[in-house]
Amino acid sequence: MLGADCTRIHRINENNKRLTLTDSRIEAAIRKHKAKVVVLDPIQSLLDEKFSMNRSESVRPALMHLERIAERTDCTIILVGHVSKGRGKAQHRGLGSVDIVNSVPSALCLGRADGLEPDVRAIGHLKGNYTELGPAQLFRLNKETGFSWAGEDDSITPDDILSFNTSKTKEDKNKIDDAVDFLYEILDDDALPTSEVTALAGEMGISKRTLERARKIAGVKASKIDGVWTLSLGDDED
């Protein structure tokens, strides 16, 4: 697609073991394939089960571990994360501890913004430790022509991007965001029976279809324990 050499794209097999940010397989894979870029998506589902994404003492050691890997291997590591449905400043909108943004040297925000054509997206520069913040970079996603760069716009900020994506006109997206937040909150400390999660979601007005979509986004894992299906934070294996 778009002329990429897909033989140079690799992924870590998670059939037998879920990948986490502190997994030794990340560095091993970089060295094996001499990788120059690694994408970890989404960061919220890659935290070890004993860690909490809402606590800096859990998040910062994992990110420091990745930083050391990047330095040793001269490889760029890109972390992809989801944002909350709130309306605060962009830097505080990521799901989980604010340290997720504070610990990385550069942070970008991607989405739509007012005034852009429907097939145009903006990448806003949220944070840069070693450089001044640059203007938003625009790109186009078109069914016929695929991906193409569309210039830059120094009037669009990360806050503009996030405020557009949480506007009231996007009711369906907001419902999914609500469901993702719900799952992260109730599954933060322990696994729960699937029936209990579904019942609690129903009480919150979250439909089964919305809950299923949110499970995929949140990286929720389904496991059978003592004959009972349970849900926990991790990759969905249901």
Contacts in CASP RR format, 6 or more apart in sequence:
PFRMAT RR
TARGET T0000
AUTHOR 0000-0000-0000
METHOD contacts of the structure
MODEL  1
MLGADCTRIHRINENNKRLTLTDSRIEAAIRKHKAKVVVLDPIQSLLDEK
FSMNRSESVRPALMHLERIAERTDCTIILVGHVSKGRGKAQHRGLGSVDI
VNSVPSALCLGRADGLEPDVRAIGHLKGNYTELGPAQLFRLNKETGFSWA
GEDDSITPDDILSFNTSKTKEDKNKIDDAVDFLYEILDDDALPTSEVTAL
AGEMGISKRTLERARKIAGVKASKIDGVWTLSLGDDED
2 146 0 8 1.000
2 147 0 8 1.000
8 33 0 8 1.000
10 29 0 8 1.000
10 33 0 8 1.000
10 35 0 8 1.000
12 19 0 8 1.000
12 23 0 8 1.000
12 25 0 8 1.000
12 26 0 8 1.000
12 29 0 8 1.000
14 235 0 8 1.000
18 221 0 8 1.000
18 234 0 8 1.000
18 235 0 8 1.000
19 25 0 8 1.000
19 26 0 8 1.000
19 46 0 8 1.000
19 235 0 8 1.000
20 46 0 8 1.000
20 47 0 8 1.000
20 48 0 8 1.000
20 62 0 8 1.000
21 40 0 8 1.000
21 43 0 8 1.000
21 46 0 8 1.000
21 47 0 8 1.000
21 48 0 8 1.000
21 62 0 8 1.000
21 63 0 8 1.000
21 65 0 8 1.000
21 66 0 8 1.000
22 48 0 8 1.000
22 61 0 8 1.000
22 62 0 8 1.000
22 65 0 8 1.000
26 38 0 8 1.000
26 40 0 8 1.000
26 66 0 8 1.000
26 69 0 8 1.000
27 69 0 8 1.000
27 72 0 8 1.000
27 73 0 8 1.000
29 35 0 8 1.000
29 38 0 8 1.000
30 38 0 8 1.000
30 69 0 8 1.000
30 73 0 8 1.000
30 75 0 8 1.000
31 73 0 8 1.000
35 73 0 8 1.000
35 75 0 8 1.000
36 74 0 8 1.000
36 75 0 8 1.000
36 76 0 8 1.000
37 75 0 8 1.000
37 76 0 8 1.000
37 77 0 8 1.000
37 78 0 8 1.000
38 75 0 8 1.000
38 76 0 8 1.000
38 77 0 8 1.000
38 78 0 8 1.000
39 78 0 8 1.000
39 80 0 8 1.000
40 46 0 8 1.000
40 66 0 8 1.000
40 77 0 8 1.000
40 78 0 8 1.000
40 79 0 8 1.000
40 80 0 8 1.000
41 79 0 8 1.000
41 80 0 8 1.000
41 81 0 8 1.000
42 80 0 8 1.000
42 81 0 8 1.000
42 82 0 8 1.000
42 217 0 8 1.000
42 219 0 8 1.000
43 79 0 8 1.000
43 80 0 8 1.000
43 81 0 8 1.000
43 100 0 8 1.000
44 53 0 8 1.000
44 81 0 8 1.000
44 82 0 8 1.000
44 95 0 8 1.000
44 96 0 8 1.000
44 184 0 8 1.000
44 218 0 8 1.000
44 219 0 8 1.000
44 233 0 8 1.000
45 218 0 8 1.000
45 219 0 8 1.000
45 233 0 8 1.000
45 234 0 8 1.000
45 235 0 8 1.000
47 53 0 8 1.000
47 58 0 8 1.000
47 59 0 8 1.000
47 62 0 8 1.000
47 233 0 8 1.000
48 62 0 8 1.000
49 232 0 8 1.000
49 233 0 8 1.000
49 234 0 8 1.000
51 58 0 8 1.000
51 59 0 8 1.000
51 62 0 8 1.000
52 58 0 8 1.000
52 188 0 8 1.000
52 189 0 8 1.000
53 59 0 8 1.000
53 95 0 8 1.000
53 96 0 8 1.000
53 97 0 8 1.000
53 100 0 8 1.000
53 184 0 8 1.000
53 188 0 8 1.000
54 96 0 8 1.000
54 97 0 8 1.000
54 188 0 8 1.000
55 97 0 8 1.000
56 97 0 8 1.000
56 98 0 8 1.000
56 99 0 8 1.000
58 97 0 8 1.000
59 96 0 8 1.000
59 97 0 8 1.000
59 99 0 8 1.000
59 100 0 8 1.000
59 103 0 8 1.000
60 99 0 8 1.000
60 103 0 8 1.000
63 99 0 8 1.000
63 100 0 8 1.000
63 103 0 8 1.000
63 104 0 8 1.000
64 103 0 8 1.000
66 77 0 8 1.000
66 79 0 8 1.000
67 103 0 8 1.000
69 75 0 8 1.000
69 77 0 8 1.000
70 76 0 8 1.000
70 77 0 8 1.000
79 100 0 8 1.000
79 104 0 8 1.000
81 94 0 8 1.000
81 95 0 8 1.000
81 100 0 8 1.000
82 94 0 8 1.000
82 95 0 8 1.000
82 180 0 8 1.000
82 217 0 8 1.000
83 93 0 8 1.000
83 94 0 8 1.000
83 95 0 8 1.000
83 109 0 8 1.000
83 162 0 8 1.000
83 165 0 8 1.000
84 93 0 8 1.000
84 94 0 8 1.000
84 95 0 8 1.000
84 177 0 8 1.000
84 181 0 8 1.000
85 166 0 8 1.000
85 174 0 8 1.000
85 177 0 8 1.000
85 178 0 8 1.000
85 181 0 8 1.000
86 93 0 8 1.000
86 166 0 8 1.000
87 163 0 8 1.000
87 166 0 8 1.000
88 159 0 8 1.000
89 159 0 8 1.000
90 109 0 8 1.000
90 126 0 8 1.000
90 157 0 8 1.000
90 158 0 8 1.000
90 159 0 8 1.000
90 161 0 8 1.000
90 162 0 8 1.000
91 98 0 8 1.000
91 101 0 8 1.000
91 107 0 8 1.000
91 126 0 8 1.000
91 127 0 8 1.000
91 158 0 8 1.000
92 98 0 8 1.000
93 162 0 8 1.000
94 100 0 8 1.000
94 101 0 8 1.000
95 180 0 8 1.000
95 181 0 8 1.000
95 184 0 8 1.000
96 184 0 8 1.000
101 107 0 8 1.000
101 126 0 8 1.000
101 127 0 8 1.000
104 127 0 8 1.000
105 128 0 8 1.000
105 129 0 8 1.000
105 130 0 8 1.000
106 125 0 8 1.000
106 127 0 8 1.000
106 128 0 8 1.000
106 129 0 8 1.000
106 130 0 8 1.000
106 131 0 8 1.000
107 125 0 8 1.000
107 126 0 8 1.000
107 127 0 8 1.000
107 128 0 8 1.000
108 123 0 8 1.000
108 124 0 8 1.000
108 125 0 8 1.000
108 126 0 8 1.000
109 123 0 8 1.000
109 124 0 8 1.000
109 126 0 8 1.000
109 158 0 8 1.000
109 161 0 8 1.000
109 162 0 8 1.000
110 121 0 8 1.000
110 122 0 8 1.000
110 123 0 8 1.000
110 124 0 8 1.000
110 161 0 8 1.000
111 121 0 8 1.000
111 122 0 8 1.000
111 123 0 8 1.000
111 161 0 8 1.000
111 164 0 8 1.000
111 165 0 8 1.000
112 120 0 8 1.000
112 121 0 8 1.000
112 122 0 8 1.000
112 161 0 8 1.000
112 164 0 8 1.000
112 165 0 8 1.000
113 122 0 8 1.000
113 136 0 8 1.000
113 156 0 8 1.000
113 160 0 8 1.000
113 161 0 8 1.000
113 164 0 8 1.000
114 160 0 8 1.000
114 164 0 8 1.000
116 122 0 8 1.000
116 138 0 8 1.000
117 140 0 8 1.000
119 140 0 8 1.000
119 141 0 8 1.000
119 142 0 8 1.000
120 138 0 8 1.000
120 139 0 8 1.000
120 140 0 8 1.000
120 141 0 8 1.000
120 150 0 8 1.000
121 138 0 8 1.000
121 139 0 8 1.000
121 140 0 8 1.000
121 141 0 8 1.000
122 136 0 8 1.000
122 137 0 8 1.000
122 138 0 8 1.000
122 153 0 8 1.000
122 156 0 8 1.000
122 160 0 8 1.000
122 161 0 8 1.000
123 136 0 8 1.000
123 137 0 8 1.000
123 138 0 8 1.000
123 139 0 8 1.000
124 136 0 8 1.000
124 137 0 8 1.000
124 156 0 8 1.000
124 157 0 8 1.000
124 158 0 8 1.000
124 161 0 8 1.000
125 133 0 8 1.000
125 134 0 8 1.000
125 135 0 8 1.000
125 136 0 8 1.000
125 158 0 8 1.000
126 133 0 8 1.000
126 158 0 8 1.000
127 133 0 8 1.000
134 154 0 8 1.000
135 152 0 8 1.000
135 153 0 8 1.000
135 154 0 8 1.000
135 156 0 8 1.000
136 152 0 8 1.000
136 153 0 8 1.000
136 154 0 8 1.000
136 155 0 8 1.000
136 156 0 8 1.000
136 157 0 8 1.000
136 161 0 8 1.000
137 149 0 8 1.000
137 151 0 8 1.000
137 152 0 8 1.000
138 149 0 8 1.000
138 150 0 8 1.000
138 151 0 8 1.000
138 152 0 8 1.000
138 153 0 8 1.000
139 147 0 8 1.000
139 148 0 8 1.000
139 149 0 8 1.000
139 150 0 8 1.000
140 146 0 8 1.000
140 147 0 8 1.000
140 148 0 8 1.000
140 149 0 8 1.000
140 150 0 8 1.000
141 147 0 8 1.000
142 148 0 8 1.000
165 173 0 8 1.000
166 174 0 8 1.000
166 177 0 8 1.000
168 174 0 8 1.000
175 206 0 8 1.000
175 207 0 8 1.000
175 210 0 8 1.000
176 210 0 8 1.000
176 213 0 8 1.000
176 214 0 8 1.000
176 217 0 8 1.000
178 204 0 8 1.000
178 206 0 8 1.000
179 201 0 8 1.000
179 206 0 8 1.000
179 210 0 8 1.000
179 211 0 8 1.000
179 213 0 8 1.000
179 214 0 8 1.000
180 214 0 8 1.000
180 217 0 8 1.000
180 218 0 8 1.000
182 200 0 8 1.000
182 201 0 8 1.000
182 204 0 8 1.000
182 206 0 8 1.000
182 214 0 8 1.000
183 197 0 8 1.000
183 211 0 8 1.000
183 214 0 8 1.000
183 215 0 8 1.000
183 218 0 8 1.000
183 220 0 8 1.000
183 231 0 8 1.000
183 233 0 8 1.000
184 218 0 8 1.000
184 233 0 8 1.000
186 192 0 8 1.000
186 197 0 8 1.000
186 200 0 8 1.000
187 197 0 8 1.000
187 220 0 8 1.000
187 231 0 8 1.000
187 232 0 8 1.000
187 233 0 8 1.000
188 233 0 8 1.000
190 232 0 8 1.000
191 223 0 8 1.000
191 225 0 8 1.000
191 230 0 8 1.000
191 231 0 8 1.000
191 232 0 8 1.000
192 230 0 8 1.000
192 231 0 8 1.000
192 232 0 8 1.000
193 228 0 8 1.000
193 229 0 8 1.000
193 230 0 8 1.000
193 231 0 8 1.000
194 222 0 8 1.000
194 229 0 8 1.000
194 230 0 8 1.000
194 231 0 8 1.000
195 229 0 8 1.000
197 211 0 8 1.000
197 231 0 8 1.000
198 208 0 8 1.000
198 211 0 8 1.000
201 208 0 8 1.000
201 211 0 8 1.000
206 214 0 8 1.000
215 231 0 8 1.000
215 236 0 8 1.000
215 238 0 8 1.000
216 236 0 8 1.000
218 233 0 8 1.000
219 233 0 8 1.000
219 234 0 8 1.000
219 235 0 8 1.000
219 236 0 8 1.000
220 231 0 8 1.000
220 232 0 8 1.000
220 233 0 8 1.000
220 234 0 8 1.000
220 236 0 8 1.000
221 231 0 8 1.000
221 232 0 8 1.000
221 233 0 8 1.000
221 234 0 8 1.000
221 235 0 8 1.000
221 236 0 8 1.000
221 237 0 8 1.000
221 238 0 8 1.000
222 229 0 8 1.000
222 230 0 8 1.000
222 231 0 8 1.000
222 236 0 8 1.000
222 237 0 8 1.000
222 238 0 8 1.000
223 229 0 8 1.000
223 230 0 8 1.000
223 232 0 8 1.000
223 237 0 8 1.000
224 230 0 8 1.000
END
